[in-house]
Amino acid sequence: MTGPEVDGWGIQAGYHDVWGGWKEPGPEVTTALRRAMGAAEDDPAATPPDGPRFLTAPAGRTQEVGVDEPGWLTLEDGTQVHVRHHLPAELPLGVHRFEGERGRSAPNVAHVLVRPGTAARPPSGRRWGITAQLYAARSRASWGVGDLGDLARLARWARAQGASTIGLNPLHAPSPGGPPPNSPYSPSTRRWHDPLYLDVPALLAADPGAADELGERPEATAARLRLPRIDRGASWAAKRDALEVLWARQRSRRPAGLDAYEAEHGAALRLWATYGALAEQHGPSWHRWPAALQRATTPEVGRFADDHADRVAFWSWVQWLVDEQLAASGAAELVVTDLAVGFAPDGFDAWQWQDLLAPGCRIGAPPDLLGPDGQDWGLPPFVPWKLRAVGYRPLLDTLHANLRHTAGLRIDHVMGLLRLFWIPPDHGATEGAYVAWPGTELVDLVATASAQAGSFVVGEDLGTVEPGVRELLRDRGLLSTRLLWFEDEPPDAWPEQAMAAITTHDLPTIAGVWTGVDLAGQRAAGVTVPADGDEAFRDRLRRAASCDDAAPVDEVAVGAHARLAQAPSVLATAALDDLVGAEHRPNVPGTIDEHPNWRIPLPVPLDELAELPLARRIADSLRSARPLDGGDRGH
């Protein structure tokens, strides 16, 4: 794999833009980025300090990796192994830590990644699944947003139709101290789950006295929160009130399983729960907390946790509830969850790992056809040399958390494992530069976490991809992504090692294109659209469904999915929005208030999914070409 030249900090010399031009960052941009990564102001051209070595060893061949001196290797599970001159054979997968006998200074320390040949593979055969925005998939019983009870309902329907997967939006948690943000892609943490998805009516059903204390029956709350647009603040307020009542009634008798969960997650869970208690007292942004509480490691944070033990216990219990409901949903063997590309600068992950981040920098995207001013996602990047020095532990912990109770993981913007577009402090998105990660280490790390969990990984590799990247992902066993909206070749020509789909959350639905609703919505929101509107999408639908412009939208949807099902790709997915004939896409990139991004519920309650002819016909078309028995009809 080759790419542009990089300096000692990982800053690439330039990049090719979508118009084919070569763009180089100005000296003020590279200087600002180096300083954010730790370069001294009087020597911005210096290279990063030497840190612990990072060694990679293929599983089964670890004895081929030598070390400079005798020492101890501490495995991921805490087991210690004495090492002389070479690593022991048959080490388990994971990132282990070697310390030489001469001391713990950087030259005597190494992180050792034992990687598999490939990531875990999806089940054999050509399977199909659905993708859903869980918050939008609400039933008549849910409190304004789709929840884990609705996920269980969806899983039962999907399983009955012969589907093998359910892809979901990120379930990452926001900061507990403020109203939940609408976007699931700018979380406070990527390690812990959002309690907004709790099926609170199910919790109240198990403790009827709590419902009496609330003064409003769960059915009445559901009706009150069944709004035309999802109101996360109102839904969370109702759920929070119910959780407080339940906690007051149950805290004296700890539920079975909570102790084991807390023991399993240890200090990491306690720190998240402490953050929850801090955020509800001081607000969601740790930048505005008292100075002594702005670092997770201060004695004051520990004393706060001791002084507010009940609130810390509450947030730990809430996280356990989410984990329990996710495990009990019956969807664990189906769910493919989504890993956002980053986290909010004022949230838990940034608070915990602030010493590893580049202050003031944000990640985004350079200018392109749809965004001539570039994109600033407002998410802070890890400094490559600092993250490498700690053995990529934050990323590994995040991967393990997101692979729990799942069949697979989709990584948003998978190119971020190799390079990210950085915007320096006090600059705009037109003035950034790409910063690369060392070699292939992050891809190897993903493959390792996948193999450890037994869950496959899908990389979202849409758009411009550097030469060699897709080959690397394929070599490590990650699935690529192929969309009807973007591919010039028909589905029959798509690769086997891929997830095939028609659309995603950032792109129009079939009904939105065919009826013109999506194009009208973009224009109303002030989005720049091509001169020929959505003709490119319409043409792809005509060819896929073998129809003309007079065809009814349902016939187009069924025909397009029947053609999609013919792809050699191991997984083909249908969006729940398309199954129910939704006309509005979940998100229009480049808009905030101009479009109700992330707030659009499905046009029908989930309870009616089984009765919808369109959903049944699309499922039939996929199942007939991709049966669970492994047959290969129609291909």
C-alpha positions as CSV (number, residue, x, y, z in Angstrom):
1,M,0.0,0.0,0.0
2,T,1.4,3.4,-1.0
3,G,0.3,6.9,-0.3
4,P,1.6,10.4,-0.1
5,E,4.8,11.2,1.8
6,V,4.4,11.8,5.6
7,D,6.6,13.6,8.0
8,G,7.7,12.4,11.4
9,W,4.4,13.4,12.9
10,G,2.3,11.6,10.3
11,I,1.3,14.7,8.4
12,Q,0.9,13.9,4.7
13,A,2.6,16.2,2.2
14,G,-0.7,16.6,0.4
15,Y,-3.7,14.9,-1.1
16,H,-5.6,14.7,-4.4
17,D,-9.0,16.4,-4.2
18,V,-12.1,15.2,-5.9
19,W,-11.4,17.5,-8.9
20,G,-8.0,15.7,-9.5
21,G,-5.9,18.6,-8.2
22,W,-3.0,18.2,-5.7
23,K,-3.5,20.1,-2.5
24,E,-0.6,20.8,-0.1
25,P,-1.2,22.2,3.4
26,G,0.5,25.5,4.0
27,P,3.4,25.8,6.5
28,E,1.2,27.5,9.1
29,V,-1.2,24.5,9.0
30,T,1.6,21.9,9.4
31,T,3.2,24.0,12.2
32,A,-0.1,24.3,14.0
33,L,-0.7,20.6,13.7
34,R,2.8,19.7,15.0
35,R,2.4,22.0,18.0
36,A,-1.0,20.4,18.8
37,M,0.8,17.0,18.7
38,G,3.4,18.1,21.2
39,A,6.2,19.8,19.2
40,A,8.0,22.6,21.0
41,E,7.2,26.1,19.8
42,D,10.8,26.9,19.2
43,D,11.4,23.7,17.2
44,P,8.2,22.8,15.4
45,A,10.1,20.6,12.9
46,A,11.3,18.2,15.6
47,T,10.1,14.6,15.6
48,P,8.0,13.0,18.4
49,P,9.8,11.6,21.4
50,D,10.7,7.9,21.4
51,G,8.0,5.8,23.1
52,P,7.6,2.1,23.8
53,R,8.1,-0.1,20.8
54,F,5.0,-1.6,19.2
55,L,5.6,-5.1,17.9
56,T,3.2,-7.2,15.8
57,A,3.3,-10.9,15.7
58,P,1.0,-13.2,13.7
59,A,-0.7,-15.8,15.9
60,G,1.2,-19.1,15.9
61,R,4.5,-17.4,14.9
62,T,5.2,-15.3,18.0
63,Q,8.4,-17.2,18.7
64,E,9.9,-15.5,15.6
65,V,9.8,-12.1,17.4
66,G,12.9,-11.3,19.3
67,V,13.4,-8.9,22.3
68,D,16.6,-7.2,23.3
69,E,16.8,-8.4,26.8
70,P,15.1,-10.8,29.3
71,G,11.9,-9.5,30.9
72,W,8.3,-10.1,31.7
73,L,5.4,-10.2,29.3
74,T,2.0,-9.2,30.9
75,L,-0.8,-10.6,28.9
76,E,-4.2,-8.9,28.4
77,D,-5.7,-11.0,31.2
78,G,-3.0,-10.1,33.7
79,T,-1.0,-13.3,33.4
80,Q,2.8,-12.8,33.5
81,V,5.2,-14.8,31.3
82,H,9.0,-14.7,31.6
83,V,10.7,-13.9,28.3
84,R,14.3,-14.4,27.5
85,H,15.3,-13.6,23.9
86,H,12.2,-14.4,21.9
87,L,8.5,-14.3,22.6
88,P,6.9,-17.6,23.7
89,A,5.1,-19.6,21.1
90,E,1.3,-19.8,21.0
91,L,0.5,-16.5,22.8
92,P,-3.2,-15.6,22.9
93,L,-4.6,-12.9,20.7
94,G,-4.5,-9.3,22.0
95,V,-2.1,-6.5,23.0
96,H,0.3,-7.6,25.7
97,R,3.0,-5.5,27.4
98,F,6.7,-6.5,27.7
99,E,9.0,-4.9,30.3
100,G,12.7,-5.6,30.2
101,E,14.6,-6.4,33.4
102,R,16.6,-3.2,33.0
103,G,13.6,-1.0,33.9
104,R,10.5,0.6,32.6
105,S,12.0,3.4,30.5
106,A,10.7,3.5,26.9
107,P,13.6,1.6,25.3
108,N,12.9,-1.4,27.6
109,V,9.2,-1.5,27.1
110,A,7.2,-2.9,24.2
111,H,3.6,-3.5,23.3
112,V,3.1,-6.8,21.6
113,L,0.1,-7.2,19.3
114,V,-0.6,-10.9,18.6
115,R,-3.0,-10.7,15.6
116,P,-5.0,-13.4,13.8
117,G,-4.7,-14.2,10.1
118,T,-8.0,-12.5,9.5
119,A,-10.9,-11.0,11.4
120,A,-13.9,-13.2,12.2
121,R,-16.0,-14.1,9.2
122,P,-19.7,-13.8,8.8
123,P,-21.7,-17.0,8.7
124,S,-21.1,-19.0,5.5
125,G,-23.3,-18.5,2.5
126,R,-25.0,-15.5,1.1
127,R,-27.1,-14.0,3.8
128,W,-29.4,-11.0,4.1
129,G,-30.4,-8.6,6.8
130,I,-32.0,-5.2,7.5
131,T,-30.6,-1.9,8.7
132,A,-32.5,0.3,11.1
133,Q,-32.3,3.6,13.0
134,L,-33.5,2.1,16.3
135,Y,-34.7,5.4,17.7
136,A,-37.1,5.7,14.7
137,A,-38.4,2.1,15.0
138,R,-40.9,2.9,17.8
139,S,-43.9,0.9,18.7
140,R,-47.1,2.0,20.3
141,A,-45.7,0.9,23.7
142,S,-42.4,2.8,23.5
143,W,-41.9,6.2,25.1
144,G,-41.3,8.4,22.0
145,V,-38.2,6.6,20.7
146,G,-37.6,3.1,19.5
147,D,-36.1,1.1,22.4
148,L,-34.6,-2.3,23.2
149,G,-38.0,-3.8,23.6
150,D,-38.7,-2.7,20.0
151,L,-35.3,-4.2,19.0
152,A,-36.6,-7.5,20.4
153,R,-39.8,-7.1,18.3
154,L,-37.8,-6.3,15.2
155,A,-35.5,-9.3,15.8
156,R,-38.5,-11.7,16.1
157,W,-39.9,-10.4,12.8
158,A,-36.5,-10.4,11.0
159,R,-35.8,-14.0,12.2
160,A,-39.2,-15.2,11.0
161,Q,-38.4,-13.7,7.6
162,G,-35.1,-15.5,7.4
163,A,-32.9,-12.5,8.0
164,S,-29.4,-13.0,9.5
165,T,-28.5,-9.5,10.7
166,I,-30.0,-6.2,12.0
167,G,-27.7,-3.2,11.5
168,L,-28.2,-0.4,13.9
169,N,-27.2,3.2,14.4
170,P,-24.5,3.8,17.1
171,L,-25.9,3.1,20.6
172,H,-23.2,5.3,22.2
173,A,-24.1,7.3,25.3
174,P,-24.4,11.1,25.5
175,S,-23.4,13.0,28.6
176,P,-25.9,12.4,31.4
177,G,-26.0,16.0,32.6
178,G,-27.8,17.6,29.6
179,P,-30.4,17.0,27.0
180,P,-29.5,14.2,24.6
181,P,-28.1,15.3,21.3
182,N,-30.0,14.3,18.2
183,S,-27.0,12.9,16.3
184,P,-25.8,9.4,17.4
185,Y,-22.5,10.2,15.7
186,S,-21.2,12.8,18.3
187,P,-21.4,10.9,21.5
188,S,-19.9,11.6,24.9
189,T,-18.5,8.1,24.9
190,R,-18.2,5.2,22.4
191,R,-17.6,2.7,25.2
192,W,-20.9,2.8,27.1
193,H,-24.5,2.6,25.9
194,D,-27.2,5.2,25.7
195,P,-29.9,4.6,28.5
196,L,-32.4,6.4,26.3
197,Y,-32.9,3.0,24.6
198,L,-34.0,1.3,27.8
199,D,-37.4,-0.3,27.6
200,V,-38.7,1.4,30.7
201,P,-42.3,0.0,30.4
202,A,-40.8,-3.5,30.8
203,L,-39.0,-2.4,33.9
204,L,-42.2,-0.9,35.3
205,A,-44.1,-4.0,34.5
206,A,-41.7,-5.9,36.7
207,D,-42.3,-3.4,39.6
208,P,-46.0,-2.3,39.4
209,G,-45.6,-0.2,42.5
210,A,-43.2,2.1,40.7
211,A,-45.7,2.9,38.0
212,D,-48.2,3.8,40.7
213,E,-45.7,6.3,42.2
214,L,-45.1,8.0,38.9
215,G,-48.8,9.0,38.7
216,E,-49.1,8.3,34.9
217,R,-49.7,4.9,33.4
218,P,-47.0,3.7,31.0
219,E,-49.6,3.6,28.2
220,A,-50.5,7.2,28.8
221,T,-46.8,8.2,28.8
222,A,-46.3,6.4,25.5
223,A,-49.3,8.3,24.0
224,R,-48.1,11.6,25.2
225,L,-44.6,11.1,23.7
226,R,-45.8,9.8,20.4
227,L,-45.0,13.1,18.6
228,P,-44.6,13.8,14.9
229,R,-40.9,14.4,15.5
230,I,-38.8,12.5,18.0
231,D,-38.1,14.6,21.1
232,R,-35.2,12.9,22.9
233,G,-35.3,15.5,25.7
234,A,-38.9,14.7,26.5
235,S,-38.4,11.0,26.2
236,W,-35.3,11.0,28.4
237,A,-37.0,13.2,31.0
238,A,-39.8,10.7,31.4
239,K,-37.5,7.7,31.4
240,R,-35.1,9.4,33.9
241,D,-38.1,10.1,36.3
242,A,-39.1,6.4,36.1
243,L,-35.5,5.2,36.6
244,E,-35.2,7.4,39.7
245,V,-38.3,5.9,41.2
246,L,-37.2,2.4,40.4
247,W,-33.8,3.0,41.9
248,A,-35.2,4.4,45.1
249,R,-37.3,1.2,45.4
250,Q,-34.5,-1.2,44.5
251,R,-31.2,0.1,45.6
252,S,-31.4,-1.5,49.0
253,R,-31.8,-5.0,47.4
254,R,-29.1,-5.2,44.7
255,P,-30.5,-7.1,41.7
256,A,-28.9,-10.4,40.8
257,G,-26.2,-9.9,38.2
258,L,-25.3,-6.4,39.1
259,D,-22.4,-7.4,41.3
260,A,-21.0,-9.6,38.6
261,Y,-21.3,-6.9,36.0
262,E,-19.5,-4.3,38.2
263,A,-16.8,-6.8,38.9
264,E,-16.4,-7.6,35.2
265,H,-16.0,-3.9,34.2
266,G,-14.3,-2.7,37.4
267,A,-12.6,0.7,37.5
268,A,-13.7,1.6,33.9
269,L,-17.4,1.3,34.8
270,R,-16.9,3.2,38.1
271,L,-15.2,6.0,36.3
272,W,-18.1,6.3,33.8
273,A,-20.6,6.2,36.7
274,T,-18.6,8.9,38.5
275,Y,-18.7,11.0,35.4
276,G,-22.5,10.6,35.3
277,A,-22.7,11.9,38.9
278,L,-20.3,14.8,38.1
279,A,-22.2,15.7,34.9
280,E,-25.6,15.9,36.6
281,Q,-24.2,18.2,39.3
282,H,-21.8,20.4,37.2
283,G,-23.2,20.1,33.7
284,P,-22.4,18.0,30.6
285,S,-19.2,19.8,29.6
286,W,-16.2,19.0,31.8
287,H,-14.5,22.1,30.5
288,R,-16.8,24.1,32.7
289,W,-16.3,22.0,35.9
290,P,-14.2,23.1,38.8
291,A,-10.5,22.9,37.8
292,A,-9.8,20.0,40.2
293,L,-12.5,17.9,38.6
294,Q,-11.4,18.5,35.0
295,R,-9.0,15.5,35.0
296,A,-10.2,12.0,35.7
297,T,-7.1,11.1,37.7
298,T,-7.2,13.8,40.4
299,P,-7.7,12.9,44.1
300,E,-10.7,15.3,44.0
301,V,-12.5,13.1,41.5
302,G,-12.0,10.1,43.7
303,R,-13.3,12.0,46.8
304,F,-16.3,13.1,44.8
305,A,-17.1,9.5,43.9
306,D,-16.9,8.5,47.6
307,D,-19.0,11.5,48.7
308,H,-21.7,10.7,46.1
309,A,-21.6,7.0,46.3
310,D,-25.4,6.7,45.7
311,R,-25.3,8.6,42.5
312,V,-22.3,6.7,41.2
313,A,-24.2,3.5,42.1
314,F,-27.2,4.8,40.2
315,W,-25.3,5.3,36.9
316,S,-23.6,2.0,37.3
317,W,-27.0,0.3,37.7
318,V,-28.4,2.2,34.7
319,Q,-25.6,0.9,32.5
320,W,-26.2,-2.6,33.8
321,L,-29.8,-2.4,32.9
322,V,-29.0,-1.4,29.3
323,D,-26.5,-4.3,29.0
324,E,-29.1,-6.7,30.5
325,Q,-31.8,-5.7,28.1
326,L,-29.5,-5.8,25.1
327,A,-28.5,-9.3,26.0
328,A,-32.1,-10.4,26.7
329,S,-33.5,-8.9,23.5
330,G,-32.8,-12.0,21.5
331,A,-31.0,-9.9,18.9
332,A,-27.4,-10.5,20.0
333,E,-26.8,-13.0,17.3
334,L,-28.3,-10.6,14.7
335,V,-27.1,-7.1,15.7
336,V,-24.4,-5.3,13.7
337,T,-23.8,-2.2,15.7
338,D,-22.2,1.0,14.4
339,L,-19.0,2.6,15.7
340,A,-18.9,6.3,15.2
341,V,-15.7,7.9,13.9
342,G,-15.1,9.9,17.1
343,F,-16.5,11.5,20.2
344,A,-17.5,15.0,21.5
345,P,-14.7,17.2,22.8
346,D,-16.5,17.9,26.0
347,G,-17.7,14.4,26.8
348,F,-16.5,11.4,28.8
349,D,-14.0,9.9,26.4
350,A,-12.3,13.3,25.9
351,W,-12.2,13.8,29.7
352,Q,-10.7,10.4,30.3
353,W,-8.2,10.5,27.5
354,Q,-7.5,14.2,27.2
355,D,-3.7,13.7,27.4
356,L,-3.8,11.6,24.3
357,L,-5.7,14.2,22.2
358,A,-4.6,17.1,20.0
359,P,-6.0,20.2,21.8
360,G,-8.1,22.4,19.6
361,C,-7.9,20.2,16.5
362,R,-10.9,18.7,14.9
363,I,-11.4,16.0,12.3
364,G,-13.5,16.4,9.2
365,A,-13.3,16.2,5.4
366,P,-11.7,18.4,2.7
367,P,-13.8,20.3,0.2
368,D,-15.7,18.1,-2.3
369,L,-18.6,18.4,-4.8
370,L,-21.3,18.3,-2.1
371,G,-19.3,20.4,0.5
372,P,-17.2,23.0,-1.3
373,D,-16.2,24.5,2.1
374,G,-15.2,21.1,3.6
375,Q,-16.6,19.5,6.7
376,D,-15.7,20.2,10.3
377,W,-17.1,17.4,12.4
378,G,-16.0,19.0,15.7
379,L,-14.5,15.8,17.0
380,P,-11.0,15.7,18.6
381,P,-8.4,13.4,17.1
382,F,-6.0,11.2,19.0
383,V,-2.3,12.1,18.6
384,P,-0.8,9.0,16.8
385,W,2.4,8.8,18.7
386,K,0.7,9.2,22.0
387,L,-2.0,6.6,21.3
388,R,0.7,4.2,20.1
389,A,2.7,4.7,23.2
390,V,-0.1,3.3,25.4
391,G,-0.6,0.4,23.1
392,Y,-3.8,1.8,21.5
393,R,-5.6,0.8,24.7
394,P,-8.4,3.3,24.3
395,L,-9.2,2.0,20.9
396,L,-9.0,-1.6,21.9
397,D,-11.3,-1.0,24.9
398,T,-13.8,0.8,22.6
399,L,-13.7,-2.1,20.2
400,H,-14.3,-4.7,22.9
401,A,-17.2,-2.7,24.3
402,N,-18.9,-2.4,20.9
403,L,-18.4,-6.0,20.0
404,R,-20.2,-7.2,23.1
405,H,-23.7,-8.8,22.5
406,T,-23.3,-8.4,18.7
407,A,-22.9,-10.5,15.6
408,G,-20.8,-7.8,13.9
409,L,-19.6,-4.2,13.9
410,R,-19.8,-1.6,11.2
411,I,-17.0,1.0,11.3
412,D,-18.1,4.4,10.1
413,H,-15.5,6.0,7.8
414,V,-13.1,3.0,8.0
415,M,-10.4,5.1,6.2
416,G,-10.0,6.7,9.6
417,L,-8.0,3.6,10.6
418,L,-5.3,4.7,8.2
419,R,-5.6,8.5,8.0
420,L,-7.9,11.3,9.1
421,F,-8.3,14.9,7.8
422,W,-7.3,17.2,10.7
423,I,-8.3,20.9,11.0
424,P,-5.9,22.8,13.2
425,P,-7.0,25.3,15.9
426,D,-8.3,28.6,14.5
427,H,-8.6,27.3,11.0
428,G,-11.4,26.2,8.8
429,A,-12.1,23.0,7.0
430,T,-10.5,24.3,3.8
431,E,-7.2,24.6,5.6
432,G,-6.6,21.1,7.0
433,A,-4.2,18.2,6.3
434,Y,-4.3,14.5,6.4
435,V,-2.6,12.8,9.3
436,A,-1.7,9.1,8.9
437,W,-1.5,6.3,11.4
438,P,1.6,4.1,11.6
439,G,1.4,1.3,9.0
440,T,-1.4,-1.1,9.3
441,E,-1.5,-1.4,13.1
442,L,-5.0,-0.1,13.6
443,V,-6.4,-2.5,11.0
444,D,-4.6,-5.3,12.7
445,L,-6.0,-4.2,16.0
446,V,-9.6,-4.3,14.6
447,A,-9.0,-7.8,13.2
448,T,-7.7,-8.9,16.5
449,A,-10.7,-7.6,18.5
450,S,-13.0,-9.1,15.9
451,A,-11.4,-12.5,16.2
452,Q,-11.5,-12.3,20.0
453,A,-15.2,-11.6,20.0
454,G,-16.1,-13.9,17.1
455,S,-17.9,-10.9,15.4
456,F,-17.4,-9.8,11.9
457,V,-16.5,-6.3,10.8
458,V,-17.9,-4.1,8.0
459,G,-15.8,-1.1,6.9
460,E,-17.7,1.9,5.5
461,D,-15.3,2.6,2.6
462,L,-17.5,4.8,0.4
463,G,-16.1,7.7,-1.6
464,T,-12.4,8.3,-2.4
465,V,-10.2,5.5,-1.1
466,E,-6.4,5.5,-1.4
467,P,-4.8,2.8,-3.5
468,G,-4.2,-0.4,-1.6
469,V,-6.6,0.3,1.2
470,R,-9.4,-2.0,0.1
471,E,-6.8,-4.7,-0.6
472,L,-5.5,-4.4,3.0
473,L,-9.0,-4.5,4.4
474,R,-9.8,-7.6,2.3
475,D,-6.6,-9.3,3.3
476,R,-7.5,-8.8,7.0
477,G,-11.0,-10.1,6.5
478,L,-13.0,-6.9,6.8
479,L,-16.1,-6.6,4.6
480,S,-16.3,-3.7,2.2
481,T,-19.4,-1.7,1.5
482,R,-21.2,-1.4,-1.8
483,L,-24.3,0.8,-2.5
484,L,-26.6,0.9,-5.4
485,W,-26.6,4.7,-5.3
486,F,-22.8,4.8,-5.9
487,E,-21.9,1.8,-8.0
488,D,-21.7,2.1,-11.8
489,E,-21.6,-1.7,-12.2
490,P,-24.7,-3.8,-11.5
491,P,-24.9,-5.8,-8.3
492,D,-23.9,-9.0,-10.1
493,A,-20.4,-7.5,-10.5
494,W,-19.9,-6.5,-6.9
495,P,-17.3,-8.2,-4.7
496,E,-18.0,-11.3,-2.6
497,Q,-16.4,-9.9,0.6
498,A,-18.8,-7.0,1.0
499,M,-22.0,-5.8,2.5
500,A,-24.4,-4.8,-0.4
501,A,-27.1,-2.3,0.1
502,I,-29.1,0.3,-1.7
503,T,-28.8,3.3,0.7
504,T,-27.5,4.5,4.1
505,H,-28.7,6.9,6.7
506,D,-27.1,9.8,4.9
507,L,-28.6,9.0,1.5
508,P,-32.2,9.1,0.1
509,T,-34.7,6.3,0.5
510,I,-36.1,4.6,-2.6
511,A,-39.5,6.2,-2.1
512,G,-37.8,9.6,-1.5
513,V,-36.1,9.4,-4.9
514,W,-39.0,7.9,-6.9
515,T,-41.6,10.4,-5.6
516,G,-39.3,13.4,-5.7
517,V,-39.8,14.1,-2.0
518,D,-36.1,13.8,-1.2
519,L,-35.0,16.2,-3.9
520,A,-37.7,18.7,-2.8
521,G,-36.6,18.4,0.8
522,Q,-32.9,19.1,-0.1
523,R,-33.8,22.2,-2.1
524,A,-36.0,23.4,0.7
525,A,-33.1,22.9,3.1
526,G,-30.8,25.0,0.9
527,V,-28.6,22.0,-0.1
528,T,-26.7,22.3,-3.4
529,V,-28.0,19.6,-5.7
530,P,-26.8,18.5,-9.1
531,A,-28.1,20.3,-12.2
532,D,-30.1,17.2,-13.2
533,G,-31.5,16.7,-9.7
534,D,-31.7,13.1,-8.6
535,E,-31.6,11.7,-12.1
536,A,-28.5,9.6,-11.4
537,F,-30.4,7.8,-8.6
538,R,-33.5,7.4,-10.6
539,D,-31.6,5.9,-13.5
540,R,-30.0,3.4,-11.1
541,L,-33.4,2.4,-9.9
542,R,-34.8,2.1,-13.4
543,R,-32.0,-0.2,-14.4
544,A,-32.0,-2.3,-11.1
545,A,-35.8,-2.7,-11.1
546,S,-36.1,-3.0,-14.9
547,C,-38.9,-0.4,-15.0
548,D,-39.9,2.9,-16.5
549,D,-40.9,6.2,-14.8
550,A,-44.6,5.1,-14.6
551,A,-43.9,2.2,-12.3
552,P,-45.5,2.4,-8.8
553,V,-43.0,3.1,-6.1
554,D,-43.6,-0.3,-4.4
555,E,-42.8,-2.2,-7.6
556,V,-39.6,-0.2,-7.9
557,A,-38.6,-1.0,-4.3
558,V,-39.3,-4.7,-4.7
559,G,-37.6,-4.9,-8.0
560,A,-34.5,-3.1,-6.8
561,H,-34.1,-5.4,-3.8
562,A,-34.6,-8.5,-6.0
563,R,-31.7,-7.3,-8.1
564,L,-29.6,-6.4,-5.0
565,A,-30.2,-10.0,-3.8
566,Q,-28.3,-11.3,-6.8
567,A,-25.0,-9.7,-5.7
568,P,-22.2,-12.2,-4.9
569,S,-21.7,-10.3,-1.7
570,V,-21.9,-12.4,1.5
571,L,-24.4,-9.9,3.0
572,A,-27.2,-7.9,1.4
573,T,-29.2,-5.5,3.5
574,A,-32.5,-3.7,3.1
575,A,-33.1,-0.4,5.0
576,L,-36.2,-0.6,7.3
577,D,-37.1,2.8,5.9
578,D,-37.4,1.2,2.5
579,L,-39.4,-1.8,3.9
580,V,-42.1,0.6,5.2
581,G,-42.0,3.0,2.2
582,A,-40.5,6.0,4.1
583,E,-39.9,9.1,1.9
584,H,-37.6,11.0,4.2
585,R,-34.0,10.0,4.8
586,P,-32.7,10.1,8.4
587,N,-30.1,12.7,7.9
588,V,-29.2,15.3,5.2
589,P,-25.4,16.0,5.5
590,G,-24.6,19.7,5.7
591,T,-27.8,20.7,7.5
592,I,-28.6,21.2,11.1
593,D,-32.0,22.8,11.7
594,E,-32.9,23.0,8.0
595,H,-33.9,19.3,8.1
596,P,-35.1,17.3,11.1
597,N,-32.0,15.1,11.1
598,W,-32.2,12.0,13.4
599,R,-35.7,13.0,14.5
600,I,-37.9,11.3,11.9
601,P,-39.8,8.3,13.2
602,L,-40.9,5.5,10.8
603,P,-44.2,6.5,9.2
604,V,-45.9,3.5,10.8
605,P,-45.5,2.0,14.3
606,L,-43.3,-1.1,14.4
607,D,-46.4,-3.1,15.6
608,E,-47.7,-2.9,12.0
609,L,-44.5,-4.1,10.2
610,A,-45.7,-7.7,9.9
611,E,-48.9,-6.6,8.2
612,L,-47.2,-4.4,5.5
613,P,-47.4,-6.0,2.1
614,L,-44.3,-4.0,0.9
615,A,-42.1,-5.3,3.8
616,R,-43.3,-8.8,3.2
617,R,-42.6,-8.6,-0.5
618,I,-39.1,-7.2,-0.1
619,A,-38.3,-9.8,2.5
620,D,-39.6,-12.5,0.2
621,S,-37.4,-11.3,-2.7
622,L,-34.3,-11.4,-0.5
623,R,-35.1,-14.7,1.2
624,S,-35.7,-16.5,-2.0
625,A,-32.3,-15.6,-3.3
626,R,-30.5,-15.9,0.0
627,P,-32.1,-18.7,2.1
628,L,-30.8,-19.5,5.5
629,D,-30.3,-23.1,4.4
630,G,-27.3,-21.9,2.4
631,G,-28.8,-22.5,-1.0
632,D,-27.8,-20.3,-3.9
633,R,-31.0,-19.8,-5.9
634,G,-30.9,-17.3,-8.6
635,H,-27.1,-16.9,-8.5
